[in-house]
Amino acid sequence: MKKLQQGLTLIKMMFLIAVVGVSVAFVIPAWEDHEEGKKVMEAPQVEKSIAAQPLE
């Protein structure tokens, strides 16, 4: 009689964690560059809105 295998083995879990770790290592720098680029693009618009406000 065959025993049914349930769950993940330790090797499969270690492989899964490694794949997720490598994926995150590639995504985080790209995301940070995107956020920095967004701030650079937003700065001129903020400057214009500040310049357009009347002084009190």
TORKE-931783 format. One record per residue (C-alpha): residue number from 0; residue in one letter; x, y, z. Coordinates in nm, 2 decimals, decimal comma. Example, Ala and Ser with C-alpha at 12.3 -4.5 7.8 and 13.67 -1.06 7.14 Angstrom:
BEGIN
+-----+------+--------+--------+--------+
:  nr : rest :     c1 :     c2 :     c3 :
+-----+------+--------+--------+--------+
:   0 :    A :   1,23 :  -0,45 :   0,78 :
:   1 :    S :   1,37 :  -0,11 :   0,71 :
+-----+------+--------+--------+--------+
***
This chain:
BEGIN
+-----+------+--------+--------+--------+
:  nr : rest :     c1 :     c2 :     c3 :
+-----+------+--------+--------+--------+
:   0 :    M :   0,00 :   0,00 :   0,00 :
:   1 :    K :   0,14 :   0,34 :  -0,10 :
:   2 :    K :   0,15 :   0,62 :   0,16 :
:   3 :    L :   0,01 :   0,95 :   0,04 :
:   4 :    Q :   0,26 :   1,24 :   0,05 :
:   5 :    Q :   0,13 :   1,55 :   0,21 :
:   6 :    G :   0,29 :   1,89 :   0,24 :
:   7 :    L :   0,63 :   2,02 :   0,13 :
:   8 :    T :   0,96 :   1,87 :   0,19 :
:   9 :    L :   1,24 :   2,07 :   0,35 :
:  10 :    I :   1,43 :   2,09 :   0,02 :
:  11 :    K :   1,13 :   2,23 :  -0,16 :
:  12 :    M :   1,07 :   2,49 :   0,11 :
:  13 :    M :   1,43 :   2,60 :   0,10 :
:  14 :    F :   1,42 :   2,63 :  -0,28 :
:  15 :    L :   1,10 :   2,83 :  -0,26 :
:  16 :    I :   1,25 :   3,07 :  -0,01 :
:  17 :    A :   1,56 :   3,11 :  -0,22 :
:  18 :    V :   1,35 :   3,19 :  -0,53 :
:  19 :    V :   1,14 :   3,45 :  -0,34 :
:  20 :    G :   1,46 :   3,60 :  -0,20 :
:  21 :    V :   1,63 :   3,64 :  -0,54 :
:  22 :    S :   1,31 :   3,79 :  -0,68 :
:  23 :    V :   1,29 :   4,05 :  -0,40 :
:  24 :    A :   1,66 :   4,13 :  -0,45 :
:  25 :    F :   1,58 :   4,23 :  -0,81 :
:  26 :    V :   1,25 :   4,41 :  -0,75 :
:  27 :    I :   1,35 :   4,64 :  -0,46 :
:  28 :    P :   1,62 :   4,84 :  -0,64 :
:  29 :    A :   1,40 :   4,88 :  -0,94 :
:  30 :    W :   1,11 :   5,00 :  -0,72 :
:  31 :    E :   1,34 :   5,25 :  -0,54 :
:  32 :    D :   1,46 :   5,39 :  -0,87 :
:  33 :    H :   1,10 :   5,42 :  -0,98 :
:  34 :    E :   1,01 :   5,61 :  -0,66 :
:  35 :    E :   1,31 :   5,84 :  -0,70 :
:  36 :    G :   1,22 :   5,91 :  -1,06 :
:  37 :    K :   0,86 :   5,99 :  -0,95 :
:  38 :    K :   0,99 :   6,25 :  -0,70 :
:  39 :    V :   1,21 :   6,41 :  -0,96 :
:  40 :    M :   0,92 :   6,44 :  -1,20 :
:  41 :    E :   0,70 :   6,58 :  -0,93 :
:  42 :    A :   0,94 :   6,86 :  -0,81 :
:  43 :    P :   0,88 :   7,11 :  -1,10 :
:  44 :    Q :   0,50 :   7,08 :  -1,05 :
:  45 :    V :   0,54 :   7,15 :  -0,67 :
:  46 :    E :   0,76 :   7,45 :  -0,75 :
:  47 :    K :   0,50 :   7,60 :  -0,98 :
:  48 :    S :   0,22 :   7,55 :  -0,74 :
:  49 :    I :   0,43 :   7,72 :  -0,46 :
:  50 :    A :   0,52 :   8,01 :  -0,69 :
:  51 :    A :   0,16 :   8,06 :  -0,79 :
:  52 :    Q :   0,04 :   8,11 :  -0,43 :
:  53 :    P :   0,01 :   8,47 :  -0,32 :
:  54 :    L :   0,23 :   8,59 :  -0,04 :
:  55 :    E :   0,04 :   8,68 :   0,28 :
+-----+------+--------+--------+--------+
***
